[in-house]
């Protein structure tokens, strides 16, 4: 696939022995061109940007550690920049409106290459919101996780498996999937953003959304416990 290279100097070496084990997906309300400028101003980076028309830009070599995830945790991995490749998608509503088919087609091609090259486990294809649930809402409730799972990118659940999981403890179930549950409201809401997006409110003000990532009093609704359990089954395998 055609990739436009526009390298930024904001990266460093991956720590010795740190293998790429995760793919972190983001979105930003800027166009690709604006995003490059914003990253420059903030001295940040990601490996790739995909514009709304499907155009792919590479900013950092996959061999290097790009600076996209910040403080983060998933399945015991901390600070995921060292273990991951990061892809940003341009999305004016921060992933609250459907992504364009051109953009998703490019994402599928690029993600498949990366997943195959590093043998990334499907459990480690994650949203920025999954690994930083108190801070980040991206790539948003409209991100097509279920569709991508049919293309070999990430996982989706089969609700018929819910009964195979014994525990009903929300924190325990989220932990099995991979979430850091030190803020249970945040982790529960991040789970909804990924797997039960109809429970996530739409926010027409993107700036407000960025500052109010989750309702601090959010409690995971019991009516959706079977979805959470089915996910834990899929991600846990051991139960
Ligand atoms: Zn992000």
Boltz pocket constraint, residues with backbone or C-beta under 6 A from the ligand:
constraints:
  - pocket:
      binder: B
      contacts: [[A, 25], [A, 26], [A, 27], [A, 68], [A, 128], [A, 136], [A, 138]]
      max_distance: 6.0
